[in-house]
């Protein structure tokens, strides 16, 4: 992949830092669409607040289609209708449709493509009269906040989310766009991978900013109650805990989706690997993995799979040979692991050392990382990963992805993108779209109300349709495999939208 203003990359690198903390490693899995109720953390100092003056220059690419996505796959799905981002999505075997209301694409046709996205902002003719000052809102600017894990046991864990939010703010302000004549200002908070710090950041933000945007914290439960009590709108990158999902004024570009799992994953296994009747599931002992591993087994067995081996794995365990031997004895054909790097690689290397070659080694988006491919070596070649976003290898196909990469490079030269950052960019665009559409009626209360009607959000094709208002996991996923040198699409580049299984 080669894009203007970016270095050649095969995947995100920030997730490489997941190796330092068991709890964090497991909690990151929640960001892939699951939920977790972490243990109460010890009280500590609060996050710090830093004002960012977001400026920049230049314009995004034109002439590349950043619009609709095509979907593929049987089964029922409730995506495809009432989309608020204008890209739309079909259901089942139908292709991309047209969006419902409030399209997020914007822009004008370029010389080689139908449409390029613009920053949004208030359209001409929107009535901005009567817009009153509010917390974080005055006649010149709208101040938004971002509370993200920057320091802590895994330094820089979700830093890409904060940088992506900064990048979109810089892009918006440099473009000349405004929300009723107001530029955006950004205040950042370090939640330090700590629930107490997340709570204290929320308390400060209540008095400092109009809304929280693009935040990402492993312990986002800490500030959930504070956020709701003070009426602070929260448009996050990804939710990671049940408490934040339960917050009635908190939303995310990728919701967690409690107690359900996407059918696209078991359907892929059953379609390609003996009906998925000799499956194995391993999962880490700790945090979200302890909950999600067994839950995914239940959901996938309801879909028709059969697991002959289900086993928890201690994060202190380095000898994976017994697990591999047990799978060999049971005739396992497909292997899944709910965990994180470097545990993924340890299992792959143990399978290679014992000459155990299952038909499929399938992992979640956490494995889309150089930490997995570079440290796993030949043992991880052929690994399949399910994703709900556009891989960076395909950036040329999407103008929105190019904008994210270009403005990330401008704001933080040399920084690597990642799927946490991708969803933070998406969340910032979503905030701008919703806020701008309200015109002179914009307030914290009306913004929260507007967020309650967002469905099928894709941020101009950056990711599959997300059920933002329903706070449910999206059902559209696709599959990629590691060839040893790059990630390659499997079964085409269309998302497979096959509904979800709950219970």
Beta strands, then each sheet from edge to edge (+ up, - down):
strand 1: 49-52
strand 2: 71-72
strand 3: 141-148
strand 4: 183-190
strand 5: 211-213
strand 6: 233-238
strand 7: 250-254
strand 8: 260-262
strand 9: 279-284
strand 10: 307-313
strand 11: 334-338
strand 12: 360-363
strand 13: 384-387
strand 14: 476-482
strand 15: 487-490
strand 16: 495-497
strand 17: 500-502
sheet 1: 1+ 4- 3- 5- 6- 7-
sheet 2: 2+ 16+ 14- 13+ 12+ 11+ 9+ 10+
sheet 3: 2+ 16+ 14- 15+
sheet 4: 8+ 17-
end
